[in-house]
């Protein structure tokens, strides 16, 4: 039987919510301009963070197995919102920036491809609903 994840979220007043994820607590809130107190990120932006974390963990694991040495991996996820309600992301774009000395592009491309096509469940779910594109930037250093 497949695993089942369960989280619990409590309203803390105004537009603030606290989510219990295992032993971790996360505060979500709206910006002050929207009636919140800006005590934490909003739920939509957490969708972007989930994608970056999911694919990032995959890529680090894959590159380590390929014995690719790198100093840093930065992942930026851009999401374009619809104008009509319900407001949601109509597309996402992921920019992988990897820093190191003589980074082999073909291995990074393979790791990204493996994450996007096989391993990252967050990206797989998003791709069923919206276009998700990506690019790779290699920084020598």
Backbone torsions as a table, in degrees:
resi	resn	phi	psi	omega
1	UNK	NA	138.9	-179.0
2	UNK	-70.4	153.7	176.4
3	UNK	-64.1	154.5	175.7
4	UNK	-127.5	125.8	177.9
5	UNK	-97.1	138.7	177.8
6	UNK	-132.8	131.4	173.6
7	UNK	-124.8	161.9	177.4
8	UNK	-128.4	137.4	-178.7
9	UNK	-126.2	133.2	179.3
10	UNK	-119.8	138.4	173.2
11	UNK	-73.5	130.8	-177.7
12	UNK	-112.4	11.0	-179.6
13	UNK	107.8	157.4	-176.7
14	UNK	49.9	-126.1	177.4
15	UNK	-111.8	23.2	-177.5
16	UNK	-94.4	133.5	176.6
17	UNK	-131.2	144.0	174.8
18	UNK	-114.1	126.5	179.4
19	UNK	-108.6	132.8	175.5
20	UNK	-98.7	116.6	179.2
21	UNK	-120.4	97.8	-173.8
22	UNK	62.3	-125.1	179.2
23	UNK	-92.3	6.6	-175.7
24	UNK	-107.7	143.7	176.0
25	UNK	-113.5	139.7	-179.3
26	UNK	-132.2	129.8	176.7
27	UNK	-97.3	131.2	173.4
28	UNK	-116.9	142.5	-179.8
29	UNK	-156.1	169.6	176.4
30	UNK	-102.5	156.8	175.7
31	UNK	-63.9	158.4	-179.7
32	UNK	-57.8	-36.6	-179.7
33	UNK	-63.0	-20.1	179.8
34	UNK	-103.7	7.5	178.0
35	UNK	100.7	1.1	178.4
36	UNK	-95.6	-169.3	178.0
37	UNK	-116.1	5.0	178.6
38	UNK	55.8	43.9	-179.5
39	UNK	-86.1	-6.6	-179.9
40	UNK	-171.2	175.7	179.8
41	UNK	-69.5	157.9	174.4
42	UNK	-82.8	159.7	-176.2
43	UNK	-61.9	-34.8	-179.7
44	UNK	-63.8	-45.1	-179.6
45	UNK	-64.8	-26.8	175.7
46	UNK	-66.5	-25.5	174.3
47	UNK	-62.7	-41.1	178.0
48	UNK	-65.2	-42.8	179.7
49	UNK	-63.4	-38.7	178.8
50	UNK	-61.6	-41.9	178.3
51	UNK	-64.4	-44.8	-178.0
52	UNK	-63.9	-41.4	179.3
53	UNK	-67.3	-42.2	-179.3
54	UNK	-62.3	-53.6	-177.5
55	UNK	-70.1	-34.9	178.9
56	UNK	-62.1	-44.1	178.6
57	UNK	-62.6	-40.9	176.9
58	UNK	-59.4	-51.9	-173.6
59	UNK	-63.5	-42.8	177.1
60	UNK	-59.8	-46.9	-179.7
61	UNK	-61.5	-44.1	-178.6
62	UNK	-66.8	-45.3	-179.9
63	UNK	-63.9	-36.3	177.1
64	UNK	-64.5	-40.2	177.4
65	UNK	-65.3	-31.9	177.4
66	UNK	-81.7	-1.1	-179.0
67	UNK	60.9	38.0	175.2
68	UNK	-90.7	119.8	178.6
69	UNK	-88.0	130.7	177.0
70	UNK	-146.3	156.6	-177.9
71	UNK	-94.2	-34.2	-176.1
72	UNK	-151.7	149.5	171.0
73	UNK	-133.1	116.1	177.8
74	UNK	-114.1	136.0	-177.7
75	UNK	-125.6	120.7	175.2
76	UNK	-109.4	131.6	176.4
77	UNK	-119.4	123.2	178.9
78	UNK	-107.1	132.8	178.2
79	UNK	-126.5	127.9	179.1
80	UNK	-97.6	125.9	-175.9
81	UNK	-90.1	150.5	172.7
82	UNK	-74.0	161.3	177.9
83	UNK	-92.4	-24.1	-177.1
84	UNK	-95.2	159.6	179.2
85	UNK	-86.1	145.2	-4.2
86	UNK	-72.1	129.6	-179.5
87	UNK	-69.3	127.5	-180.0
88	UNK	-150.0	170.7	177.5
89	UNK	-74.0	131.2	176.1
90	UNK	-97.0	-13.2	172.8
91	UNK	-165.7	162.9	175.8
92	UNK	-137.2	148.5	177.4
93	UNK	-133.6	128.3	-177.4
94	UNK	-108.1	129.4	176.7
95	UNK	-115.4	114.2	177.9
96	UNK	-95.0	117.9	176.4
97	UNK	-114.1	115.8	-178.4
98	UNK	-116.0	131.9	-176.7
99	UNK	-114.1	136.0	177.5
100	UNK	171.6	-174.5	-178.5
101	UNK	-103.2	124.1	179.5
102	UNK	53.1	50.7	178.4
103	UNK	-69.8	125.8	179.2
104	UNK	-77.8	109.1	-177.0
105	UNK	-54.5	-42.2	-176.6
106	UNK	-62.0	-34.3	178.5
107	UNK	-73.3	-37.5	177.0
108	UNK	-66.0	-43.2	177.0
109	UNK	-59.4	-41.0	178.9
110	UNK	-64.7	-43.1	179.7
111	UNK	-64.0	-44.1	178.5
112	UNK	-62.6	-45.4	179.2
113	UNK	-60.0	-44.2	180.0
114	UNK	-63.1	-41.5	177.7
115	UNK	-63.3	-49.3	-175.4
116	UNK	-67.6	-36.5	-173.0
117	UNK	-97.0	-21.0	-172.7
118	UNK	-125.9	-46.5	-165.5
119	UNK	-100.7	-38.5	-172.1
120	UNK	-79.4	103.8	-179.0
121	UNK	-67.4	-31.5	178.4
122	UNK	-64.7	-49.0	178.5
123	UNK	-62.4	-38.5	179.6
124	UNK	-60.7	-42.4	178.9
125	UNK	-66.1	-46.3	-179.7
126	UNK	-61.2	-40.4	-178.1
127	UNK	-64.2	-21.0	176.4
128	UNK	-73.0	-19.4	-175.3
129	UNK	-111.2	-33.0	-173.8
130	UNK	-144.9	161.4	173.3
131	UNK	-70.1	133.5	174.5
132	UNK	-126.1	116.1	-178.8
133	UNK	-112.6	168.9	-180.0
134	UNK	-152.3	164.2	173.8
135	UNK	-148.1	158.2	-179.3
136	UNK	-119.7	132.7	175.4
137	UNK	-121.1	125.5	176.3
138	UNK	-107.6	127.6	-180.0
139	UNK	-112.6	123.2	177.8
140	UNK	-75.9	126.7	178.9
141	UNK	172.9	NA	NA
